[in-house]
Amino acid sequence: MLKFCLIIILEVTAFCFQISVYNYEIFQKTDKSYGYKIRKESKVLIYQEIVPGRDGNMGFKSKVDCIKIAQLVLLKMESGRFPPIVTKEDLKKLNIK
């Protein structure tokens, strides 16, 4: 089952997708970078404001890059890997800037 919803709260736009028991939400930070939340039902399991697998504390520069990693994390979780570690190689394969 695939579910799409648009949530607007206090001028913050978030996109929410649901695949199986996990879902992700993309959010824009005040510095205009992006992050994501991974939930199982209503419980937040991962709140990711920075690009995982990379040095520093910067968020994703594009929403598309953030979506790619959120989907990768969901796939890892669906296959039973927890924590779903994102490596530098994962970032390279997905061409994350």
C-alpha positions as CSV (number, residue, x, y, z in Angstrom):
1,M,0.0,0.0,0.0
2,L,1.4,3.4,-0.9
3,K,0.0,6.5,0.7
4,F,0.7,10.2,-0.1
5,C,-0.2,13.1,2.1
6,L,0.8,16.8,2.2
7,I,1.1,18.3,5.7
8,I,1.4,22.1,6.1
9,I,2.1,23.3,9.7
10,L,3.2,26.9,10.5
11,E,4.7,27.5,7.0
12,V,6.6,24.2,7.0
13,T,5.7,21.9,4.2
14,A,6.3,18.2,4.7
15,F,5.7,15.2,2.5
16,C,4.7,11.9,4.0
17,F,4.9,8.5,2.3
18,Q,3.9,5.2,3.6
19,I,5.2,1.8,2.5
20,S,4.3,-1.2,4.7
21,V,4.6,-0.5,8.5
22,Y,7.2,2.2,8.0
23,N,6.8,5.6,6.6
24,Y,9.0,8.7,6.1
25,E,8.4,12.4,6.1
26,I,10.6,15.0,4.5
27,F,10.9,18.3,6.2
28,Q,12.7,21.6,5.4
29,K,14.8,23.1,8.1
30,T,15.1,26.9,8.8
31,D,18.5,27.0,6.8
32,K,16.6,25.7,3.7
33,S,18.2,22.2,3.9
34,Y,16.2,19.1,4.3
35,G,15.9,16.2,6.7
36,Y,13.6,13.2,7.3
37,K,11.8,11.3,9.9
38,I,11.2,7.5,9.8
39,R,8.2,6.2,11.7
40,K,6.7,2.9,12.5
41,E,3.0,3.5,12.9
42,S,3.0,6.8,14.9
43,K,6.3,6.3,16.7
44,V,9.3,8.2,15.3
45,L,12.3,5.8,15.1
46,I,14.7,8.1,13.3
47,Y,14.9,11.9,13.2
48,Q,17.6,12.8,10.7
49,E,18.5,16.4,10.3
50,I,22.0,15.9,8.7
51,V,23.3,13.8,5.9
52,P,24.2,10.4,7.4
53,G,27.5,8.9,6.5
54,R,29.1,12.3,6.0
55,D,31.3,14.4,8.2
56,G,29.8,17.7,9.5
57,N,26.3,18.7,10.4
58,M,24.7,19.9,7.2
59,G,21.3,18.8,6.0
60,F,20.5,17.6,2.5
61,K,20.9,20.4,-0.1
62,S,17.9,19.1,-2.2
63,K,14.6,17.4,-1.4
64,V,15.3,14.8,-4.0
65,D,18.6,13.7,-2.3
66,C,16.8,13.5,1.0
67,I,14.0,11.4,-0.5
68,K,16.6,9.0,-2.0
69,I,18.2,8.4,1.4
70,A,14.9,8.1,3.3
71,Q,13.8,5.5,0.8
72,L,17.2,3.6,1.1
73,V,16.8,3.7,4.9
74,L,13.2,2.3,4.6
75,L,14.5,-0.5,2.3
76,K,17.2,-1.4,4.8
77,M,14.7,-1.4,7.7
78,E,12.2,-3.5,5.7
79,S,15.0,-6.1,5.1
80,G,15.5,-6.3,8.9
81,R,18.6,-4.1,9.2
82,F,18.4,-1.9,12.3
83,P,20.1,0.4,12.7
84,P,20.0,1.1,8.9
85,I,23.5,2.6,8.6
86,V,24.1,4.8,5.5
87,T,27.6,4.6,4.3
88,K,29.8,6.9,2.2
89,E,29.5,4.3,-0.6
90,D,25.6,4.5,-0.4
91,L,25.9,8.3,-0.8
92,K,28.2,7.9,-3.8
93,K,26.0,5.3,-5.5
94,L,23.0,7.5,-5.1
95,N,24.9,10.6,-6.3
96,I,24.2,12.6,-3.1
97,K,25.8,16.0,-3.3
